[in-house]
Amino acid sequence: MAAGATESREARSREGSSCLYFFYDCEGSGGSAIRDQMIEVAAVVMTENLGLEPGDAERLGAAHYSSLCRCSSEIQEGAWLKHGIDRESLAHERPVGEVLEEMFDWLGERAKEVERLKQRSYQTVLVAHGGIAFDFPLLVTEVKRSHCEPKFRDMNLQFADTHVLCQQLKTAGDPVLRGSTKLSVSELQSVYFPTAEESHPDGQPHRALSDAVTLRRMFTQTPLSAQMSQLGLVSTEDLVQRWQLSDDTHQLSESLGLHKQKARSLVRQGESLIRLEERFRGSGCSEQWLKEHLRSLGVKRPGQTCLQHFRKII
C-alpha cells in the first residue's frame, strides 16, 4: 500500500502540477485599485512545473503578453516616478477593455496549447506579488468599467498572491526571508538577484513585463520554487466579492466623508451607498430619518459632507 502511494506521488510529480501559472503584473495611474486606471499589463507563463518537452518549454517560456493602455486620468507623481509612464505617451494606445479582452484570449490560447501538449486539463492561475492588495482589484475595476465581465468570468481564473506566501514563510522562520525587513519585489530581488544585471536583465524595473518576468525567475530559479504548491488560491467569485466590499467601502468613505474603518463597518452590516440613497428616497428625503438611521448604525454625528451628498438627491 505504501509502495503504491509512493508510486502515485512520483507519477503526479512527473506529470506536473494541476495548475497552469501565469505571472502577472500591471501598472496604474496611481495607488488606488478602485479610483485609478490601469495603464500597462503583462503576463508570462510558468513552464517548469509542467513536464514539457524542452522545445515546447522553451517556446512557451518565451511567450508573453504585454500592452500599454489609454488613460483618461492624470497620472499621479508617485506612480510616474515609479514606472516613468506619462499620460501623453498613452494617447494613441488602445482602451483598457480592448487590451484586457485580448489578454484573456491570449491566456486562453496558451492554456489550450498546454492542455493539447499534455492531454490533460489545468486550472489557470494568475500570480502577482501584492495582487490581493492592488493588481487583482485594479483588474476587476477595469473589467467592470469596460463591461468585459462575461469573458472575465468565463475564464474561471484562480488568483494567487506571492507576497502573502512570503509573509507566511517569513513568519514560519524561513532561513532567507526571516531576516528581511520588507517583502516587496525590490527587497526579494536584492536577496535573490543582488546585482542589477541579475535583477532586471532588460533594464526596466517597475514595468509590467519586466516585473512579471522577474517574479517568475524568483519562483522558478530560487528556493522559493519549492513553495509554489503552498500558494493560496482565490476564485474569481471570491475576488469579485472582495472587490465589491472595497468598492462599497470607498463609495461610503468618499461620498459621505466617513473614516474608512467606519465605512467598512457599515458595509459589513449590509449597507452600501446605493442602499442608503434608496432608503433616503423612501423616507421622503427626510434628513431627520437619515440622521436617526445613521446613528442606529453607529455614525453618531453625520458630517456636512454626508448631508450635502444626500441633499443633492432632493
C-alpha positions as a Markdown table, in Angstrom:
| # | Residue | x | y | z |
|---|---|---|---|---|
| 1 | Met | 0.0 | 0.0 | 0.0 |
| 2 | Ala | 2.8 | 2.4 | 1.0 |
| 3 | Ala | 4.7 | 1.5 | -2.2 |
| 4 | Gly | 1.6 | 2.2 | -4.3 |
| 5 | Ala | 1.1 | 5.6 | -2.6 |
| 6 | Thr | 4.8 | 6.4 | -3.3 |
| 7 | Glu | 4.5 | 5.4 | -6.9 |
| 8 | Ser | 1.3 | 7.6 | -7.2 |
| 9 | Arg | 3.1 | 10.6 | -5.8 |
| 10 | Glu | 6.1 | 10.1 | -8.1 |
| 11 | Ala | 3.7 | 9.8 | -11.1 |
| 12 | Arg | 2.0 | 13.1 | -10.1 |
| 13 | Ser | 5.4 | 14.7 | -9.7 |
| 14 | Arg | 6.5 | 13.6 | -13.1 |
| 15 | Glu | 3.2 | 14.7 | -14.7 |
| 16 | Gly | 3.4 | 18.1 | -13.0 |
| 17 | Ser | 1.1 | 20.4 | -11.1 |
| 18 | Ser | -2.6 | 20.7 | -11.8 |
| 19 | Cys | -2.2 | 24.5 | -12.1 |
| 20 | Leu | -1.0 | 26.4 | -15.1 |
| 21 | Tyr | 0.6 | 29.6 | -13.6 |
| 22 | Phe | 0.8 | 32.9 | -15.3 |
| 23 | Phe | 2.9 | 35.5 | -13.6 |
| 24 | Tyr | 1.0 | 38.8 | -13.9 |
| 25 | Asp | 1.7 | 42.5 | -13.2 |
| 26 | Cys | 0.1 | 45.8 | -14.0 |
| 27 | Glu | 0.9 | 49.4 | -13.6 |
| 28 | Gly | -1.7 | 52.1 | -12.6 |
| 29 | Ser | -2.1 | 55.8 | -12.9 |
| 30 | Gly | -2.0 | 55.9 | -9.1 |
| 31 | Gly | -2.0 | 53.8 | -6.0 |
| 32 | Ser | -5.8 | 53.2 | -5.7 |
| 33 | Ala | -7.1 | 50.0 | -7.2 |
| 34 | Ile | -10.7 | 51.4 | -7.1 |
| 35 | Arg | -10.2 | 55.0 | -8.2 |
| 36 | Asp | -7.2 | 54.9 | -10.6 |
| 37 | Gln | -6.7 | 53.4 | -14.0 |
| 38 | Met | -4.7 | 50.6 | -15.5 |
| 39 | Ile | -2.1 | 51.9 | -17.9 |
| 40 | Glu | 0.1 | 48.7 | -18.5 |
| 41 | Val | -0.5 | 45.0 | -18.1 |
| 42 | Ala | 1.7 | 41.9 | -18.8 |
| 43 | Ala | 1.7 | 38.1 | -18.2 |
| 44 | Val | 4.2 | 35.3 | -18.7 |
| 45 | Val | 3.8 | 31.5 | -18.5 |
| 46 | Met | 5.5 | 29.3 | -16.0 |
| 47 | Thr | 6.5 | 26.0 | -17.7 |
| 48 | Glu | 8.9 | 24.5 | -15.2 |
| 49 | Asn | 6.2 | 22.6 | -13.4 |
| 50 | Leu | 4.5 | 21.1 | -16.5 |
| 51 | Gly | 7.0 | 18.4 | -17.6 |
| 52 | Leu | 7.0 | 19.7 | -21.2 |
| 53 | Glu | 9.4 | 18.6 | -23.9 |
| 54 | Pro | 12.4 | 21.0 | -23.9 |
| 55 | Gly | 11.4 | 22.6 | -27.2 |
| 56 | Asp | 7.9 | 23.2 | -26.1 |
| 57 | Ala | 9.0 | 24.5 | -22.7 |
| 58 | Glu | 11.4 | 27.0 | -24.4 |
| 59 | Arg | 8.8 | 28.2 | -26.8 |
| 60 | Leu | 6.1 | 28.7 | -24.2 |
| 61 | Gly | 8.5 | 30.2 | -21.7 |
| 62 | Ala | 9.4 | 32.9 | -24.3 |
| 63 | Ala | 5.8 | 33.7 | -24.9 |
| 64 | His | 4.4 | 36.8 | -23.2 |
| 65 | Tyr | 1.5 | 39.3 | -23.3 |
| 66 | Ser | 2.3 | 43.0 | -22.8 |
| 67 | Ser | 0.4 | 46.1 | -23.6 |
| 68 | Leu | 0.1 | 49.8 | -22.6 |
| 69 | Cys | -3.5 | 51.2 | -22.2 |
| 70 | Arg | -5.0 | 54.5 | -23.0 |
| 71 | Cys | -5.5 | 56.7 | -19.9 |
| 72 | Ser | -8.1 | 59.4 | -19.4 |
| 73 | Ser | -7.0 | 60.5 | -15.9 |
| 74 | Glu | -3.9 | 62.3 | -14.7 |
| 75 | Ile | -1.0 | 60.1 | -13.7 |
| 76 | Gln | 0.0 | 60.8 | -10.1 |
| 77 | Glu | 3.5 | 61.9 | -9.5 |
| 78 | Gly | 4.3 | 58.9 | -7.2 |
| 79 | Ala | 3.2 | 56.5 | -9.9 |
| 80 | Trp | 5.1 | 58.3 | -12.6 |
| 81 | Leu | 8.3 | 58.3 | -10.5 |
| 82 | Lys | 7.9 | 54.5 | -10.1 |
| 83 | His | 7.3 | 53.4 | -13.7 |
| 84 | Gly | 8.1 | 56.5 | -15.8 |
| 85 | Ile | 4.9 | 56.3 | -18.0 |
| 86 | Asp | 3.3 | 59.7 | -18.7 |
| 87 | Arg | -0.2 | 60.3 | -20.0 |
| 88 | Glu | 0.9 | 61.8 | -23.3 |
| 89 | Ser | 2.7 | 58.6 | -24.3 |
| 90 | Leu | -0.6 | 56.7 | -23.9 |
| 91 | Ala | -2.7 | 59.0 | -26.1 |
| 92 | His | -2.7 | 56.6 | -29.0 |
| 93 | Glu | -2.8 | 53.3 | -27.1 |
| 94 | Arg | -6.0 | 51.1 | -27.2 |
| 95 | Pro | -8.7 | 51.3 | -24.5 |
| 96 | Val | -8.1 | 49.1 | -21.5 |
| 97 | Gly | -11.2 | 47.0 | -22.2 |
| 98 | Glu | -9.9 | 46.1 | -25.6 |
| 99 | Val | -6.5 | 45.2 | -24.1 |
| 100 | Leu | -8.0 | 43.1 | -21.4 |
| 101 | Glu | -10.2 | 41.1 | -23.8 |
| 102 | Glu | -7.1 | 40.4 | -25.9 |
| 103 | Met | -5.1 | 39.3 | -22.9 |
| 104 | Phe | -7.9 | 37.0 | -21.8 |
| 105 | Asp | -7.8 | 35.4 | -25.3 |
| 106 | Trp | -4.1 | 35.1 | -25.1 |
| 107 | Leu | -4.3 | 33.3 | -21.7 |
| 108 | Gly | -7.0 | 31.0 | -23.1 |
| 109 | Glu | -4.9 | 30.1 | -26.1 |
| 110 | Arg | -1.8 | 29.3 | -24.0 |
| 111 | Ala | -3.9 | 27.2 | -21.7 |
| 112 | Lys | -5.4 | 25.2 | -24.6 |
| 113 | Glu | -1.9 | 24.7 | -26.1 |
| 114 | Val | -0.6 | 23.3 | -22.8 |
| 115 | Glu | -3.6 | 21.0 | -22.5 |
| 116 | Arg | -3.2 | 19.8 | -26.0 |
| 117 | Leu | 0.5 | 19.1 | -25.4 |
| 118 | Lys | -0.1 | 17.3 | -22.1 |
| 119 | Gln | -3.5 | 15.8 | -22.9 |
| 120 | Arg | -5.0 | 16.9 | -19.6 |
| 121 | Ser | -6.7 | 19.9 | -18.1 |
| 122 | Tyr | -5.2 | 22.6 | -15.9 |
| 123 | Gln | -6.5 | 25.2 | -13.6 |
| 124 | Thr | -5.4 | 28.6 | -14.9 |
| 125 | Val | -3.9 | 30.8 | -12.1 |
| 126 | Leu | -2.9 | 34.4 | -12.3 |
| 127 | Val | 0.0 | 35.0 | -9.8 |
| 128 | Ala | 1.0 | 38.5 | -8.7 |
| 129 | His | 3.1 | 40.0 | -5.9 |
| 130 | Gly | 0.8 | 42.1 | -3.8 |
| 131 | Gly | -2.0 | 41.0 | -6.1 |
| 132 | Ile | -4.7 | 40.9 | -3.5 |
| 133 | Ala | -4.0 | 44.5 | -2.4 |
| 134 | Phe | -3.6 | 46.1 | -5.9 |
| 135 | Asp | -3.1 | 44.2 | -9.1 |
| 136 | Phe | -6.2 | 42.0 | -8.9 |
| 137 | Pro | -8.7 | 44.6 | -7.6 |
| 138 | Leu | -7.5 | 47.0 | -10.3 |
| 139 | Leu | -8.1 | 44.2 | -12.9 |
| 140 | Val | -11.7 | 43.8 | -11.6 |
| 141 | Thr | -12.2 | 47.6 | -11.6 |
| 142 | Glu | -11.2 | 47.8 | -15.2 |
| 143 | Val | -13.2 | 44.7 | -16.2 |
| 144 | Lys | -16.3 | 46.3 | -14.7 |
| 145 | Arg | -15.7 | 49.7 | -16.2 |
| 146 | Ser | -15.1 | 48.2 | -19.6 |
| 147 | His | -18.1 | 45.9 | -19.5 |
| 148 | Cys | -16.0 | 42.8 | -20.3 |
| 149 | Glu | -17.1 | 40.9 | -17.2 |
| 150 | Pro | -18.7 | 38.0 | -19.1 |
| 151 | Lys | -15.4 | 37.0 | -20.8 |
| 152 | Phe | -13.5 | 37.5 | -17.5 |
| 153 | Arg | -15.9 | 35.2 | -15.6 |
| 154 | Asp | -15.9 | 32.6 | -18.4 |
| 155 | Met | -12.1 | 32.3 | -17.9 |
| 156 | Asn | -12.8 | 30.7 | -14.5 |
| 157 | Leu | -9.5 | 32.0 | -13.2 |
| 158 | Gln | -7.9 | 31.5 | -9.8 |
| 159 | Phe | -5.7 | 34.1 | -8.3 |
| 160 | Ala | -2.6 | 33.8 | -6.0 |
| 161 | Asp | -0.5 | 36.3 | -4.2 |
| 162 | Thr | 3.2 | 35.6 | -3.7 |
| 163 | His | 3.5 | 38.5 | -1.2 |
| 164 | Val | 1.1 | 36.7 | 1.1 |
| 165 | Leu | 3.1 | 33.5 | 0.7 |
| 166 | Cys | 6.3 | 35.3 | 1.5 |
| 167 | Gln | 4.8 | 36.7 | 4.6 |
| 168 | Gln | 3.7 | 33.2 | 5.7 |
| 169 | Leu | 7.2 | 31.8 | 5.0 |
| 170 | Lys | 8.8 | 34.7 | 7.0 |
| 171 | Thr | 6.5 | 34.1 | 10.0 |
| 172 | Ala | 7.4 | 30.3 | 9.8 |
| 173 | Gly | 11.1 | 31.2 | 10.1 |
| 174 | Asp | 12.3 | 30.8 | 6.5 |
| 175 | Pro | 16.1 | 31.0 | 6.7 |
| 176 | Val | 16.3 | 33.6 | 4.0 |
| 177 | Leu | 13.1 | 35.7 | 4.5 |
| 178 | Arg | 13.1 | 35.8 | 8.3 |
| 179 | Gly | 15.9 | 38.5 | 8.1 |
| 180 | Ser | 14.1 | 40.6 | 5.5 |
| 181 | Thr | 12.6 | 43.9 | 6.8 |
| 182 | Lys | 10.3 | 44.2 | 3.7 |
| 183 | Leu | 9.0 | 41.7 | 1.3 |
| 184 | Ser | 8.5 | 43.8 | -1.8 |
| 185 | Val | 9.7 | 42.7 | -5.2 |
| 186 | Ser | 12.7 | 45.0 | -4.9 |
| 187 | Glu | 13.6 | 43.5 | -1.5 |
| 188 | Leu | 13.3 | 40.0 | -2.8 |
| 189 | Gln | 15.5 | 41.0 | -5.8 |
| 190 | Ser | 18.2 | 42.3 | -3.5 |
| 191 | Val | 18.2 | 38.9 | -1.7 |
| 192 | Tyr | 18.0 | 36.5 | -4.7 |
| 193 | Phe | 19.4 | 38.6 | -7.5 |
| 194 | Pro | 21.9 | 41.0 | -5.8 |
| 195 | Thr | 23.3 | 42.6 | -9.0 |
| 196 | Ala | 21.5 | 45.0 | -11.3 |
| 197 | Glu | 22.1 | 42.7 | -14.3 |
| 198 | Glu | 20.6 | 39.7 | -12.4 |
| 199 | Ser | 17.7 | 41.8 | -11.1 |
| 200 | His | 16.4 | 43.2 | -14.3 |
| 201 | Pro | 18.2 | 41.8 | -17.4 |
| 202 | Asp | 16.2 | 44.1 | -19.7 |
| 203 | Gly | 17.0 | 47.2 | -17.5 |
| 204 | Gln | 13.3 | 48.2 | -17.0 |
| 205 | Pro | 12.4 | 47.9 | -13.3 |
| 206 | His | 8.8 | 48.7 | -12.3 |
| 207 | Arg | 7.4 | 48.0 | -15.8 |
| 208 | Ala | 4.7 | 45.3 | -16.0 |
| 209 | Leu | 6.5 | 42.8 | -18.3 |
| 210 | Ser | 9.9 | 43.2 | -16.5 |
| 211 | Asp | 8.3 | 42.7 | -13.1 |
| 212 | Ala | 6.3 | 39.7 | -14.3 |
| 213 | Val | 9.4 | 38.1 | -15.7 |
| 214 | Thr | 11.5 | 38.8 | -12.6 |
| 215 | Leu | 8.7 | 37.3 | -10.4 |
| 216 | Arg | 8.7 | 34.2 | -12.5 |
| 217 | Arg | 12.5 | 33.9 | -12.1 |
| 218 | Met | 12.3 | 34.2 | -8.4 |
| 219 | Phe | 9.7 | 31.4 | -8.2 |
| 220 | Thr | 11.5 | 29.1 | -10.6 |
| 221 | Gln | 15.2 | 29.7 | -10.1 |
| 222 | Thr | 15.5 | 30.2 | -6.3 |
| 223 | Pro | 14.5 | 28.1 | -3.3 |
| 224 | Leu | 11.1 | 29.8 | -3.5 |
| 225 | Ser | 10.2 | 27.5 | -6.4 |
| 226 | Ala | 9.7 | 24.7 | -3.9 |
| 227 | Gln | 6.9 | 26.7 | -2.2 |
| 228 | Met | 4.6 | 27.2 | -5.2 |
| 229 | Ser | 2.4 | 24.4 | -4.0 |
| 230 | Gln | 1.7 | 26.5 | -0.8 |
| 231 | Leu | 0.2 | 29.4 | -2.7 |
| 232 | Gly | -3.4 | 30.1 | -1.5 |
| 233 | Leu | -5.9 | 30.3 | -4.4 |
| 234 | Val | -8.8 | 32.8 | -4.6 |
| 235 | Ser | -11.6 | 32.1 | -7.0 |
| 236 | Thr | -13.0 | 34.7 | -9.5 |
| 237 | Glu | -16.2 | 34.9 | -7.5 |
| 238 | Asp | -14.4 | 35.4 | -4.2 |
| 239 | Leu | -12.2 | 38.0 | -5.8 |
| 240 | Val | -15.2 | 39.9 | -7.2 |
| 241 | Gln | -16.9 | 39.8 | -3.8 |
| 242 | Arg | -13.8 | 41.2 | -2.1 |
| 243 | Trp | -13.6 | 43.9 | -4.8 |
| 244 | Gln | -17.3 | 44.8 | -4.1 |
| 245 | Leu | -16.6 | 45.2 | -0.4 |
| 246 | Ser | -13.7 | 47.5 | -1.2 |
| 247 | Asp | -15.8 | 49.5 | -3.7 |
| 248 | Asp | -18.7 | 49.9 | -1.3 |
| 249 | Thr | -16.3 | 51.0 | 1.4 |
| 250 | His | -14.7 | 53.5 | -1.0 |
| 251 | Gln | -18.0 | 55.0 | -2.0 |
| 252 | Leu | -19.3 | 55.4 | 1.5 |
| 253 | Ser | -16.0 | 56.9 | 2.7 |
| 254 | Glu | -15.6 | 59.3 | -0.2 |
| 255 | Ser | -19.2 | 60.4 | -0.7 |
| 256 | Leu | -20.2 | 60.7 | 3.0 |
| 257 | Gly | -16.9 | 61.8 | 4.4 |
| 258 | Leu | -16.7 | 58.8 | 6.8 |
| 259 | His | -13.5 | 57.3 | 8.1 |
| 260 | Lys | -12.6 | 54.3 | 6.1 |
| 261 | Gln | -12.8 | 52.0 | 9.1 |
| 262 | Lys | -16.3 | 53.2 | 9.8 |
| 263 | Ala | -17.3 | 52.9 | 6.2 |
| 264 | Arg | -16.1 | 49.3 | 6.2 |
| 265 | Ser | -18.0 | 48.6 | 9.3 |
| 266 | Leu | -21.2 | 49.8 | 7.6 |
| 267 | Val | -20.6 | 47.7 | 4.6 |
| 268 | Arg | -20.2 | 44.6 | 6.8 |
| 269 | Gln | -23.5 | 45.4 | 8.3 |
| 270 | Gly | -25.0 | 45.2 | 4.8 |
| 271 | Glu | -25.1 | 48.8 | 4.0 |
| 272 | Ser | -23.9 | 50.5 | 0.8 |
| 273 | Leu | -24.2 | 54.0 | -0.7 |
| 274 | Ile | -26.9 | 52.8 | -3.2 |
| 275 | Arg | -29.0 | 51.2 | -0.4 |
| 276 | Leu | -28.7 | 54.3 | 1.8 |
| 277 | Glu | -29.8 | 56.5 | -1.1 |
| 278 | Glu | -32.8 | 54.3 | -1.9 |
| 279 | Arg | -33.9 | 54.3 | 1.8 |
| 280 | Phe | -33.4 | 58.0 | 1.9 |
| 281 | Arg | -35.7 | 58.5 | -1.0 |
| 282 | Gly | -38.2 | 56.0 | 0.5 |
| 283 | Ser | -38.3 | 58.2 | 3.7 |
| 284 | Gly | -39.4 | 61.2 | 1.6 |
| 285 | Cys | -35.9 | 62.6 | 1.6 |
| 286 | Ser | -36.1 | 63.3 | 5.4 |
| 287 | Glu | -32.8 | 64.4 | 6.9 |
| 288 | Gln | -34.2 | 63.5 | 10.3 |
| 289 | Trp | -34.7 | 59.9 | 9.2 |
| 290 | Leu | -31.2 | 59.9 | 7.7 |
| 291 | Lys | -29.6 | 61.1 | 10.9 |
| 292 | Glu | -31.5 | 58.6 | 13.1 |
| 293 | His | -30.8 | 55.8 | 10.7 |
| 294 | Leu | -27.0 | 56.5 | 10.6 |
| 295 | Arg | -26.9 | 56.9 | 14.4 |
| 296 | Ser | -28.5 | 53.5 | 14.7 |
| 297 | Leu | -25.6 | 52.2 | 12.6 |
| 298 | Gly | -23.0 | 53.8 | 14.8 |
| 299 | Val | -22.5 | 57.1 | 13.0 |
| 300 | Lys | -23.1 | 59.4 | 15.9 |
| 301 | Arg | -22.7 | 62.7 | 14.1 |
| 302 | Pro | -23.3 | 62.7 | 10.3 |
| 303 | Gly | -20.9 | 65.3 | 9.0 |
| 304 | Gln | -21.6 | 68.1 | 6.5 |
| 305 | Thr | -20.1 | 66.1 | 3.6 |
| 306 | Cys | -22.7 | 63.4 | 4.3 |
| 307 | Leu | -25.6 | 65.8 | 4.5 |
| 308 | Gln | -24.5 | 67.6 | 1.3 |
| 309 | His | -24.4 | 64.3 | -0.6 |
| 310 | Phe | -28.0 | 63.4 | 0.3 |
| 311 | Arg | -29.3 | 66.9 | -0.3 |
| 312 | Lys | -28.3 | 66.5 | -3.9 |
| 313 | Ile | -30.9 | 63.8 | -4.2 |
| 314 | Ile | -33.7 | 66.1 | -3.1 |
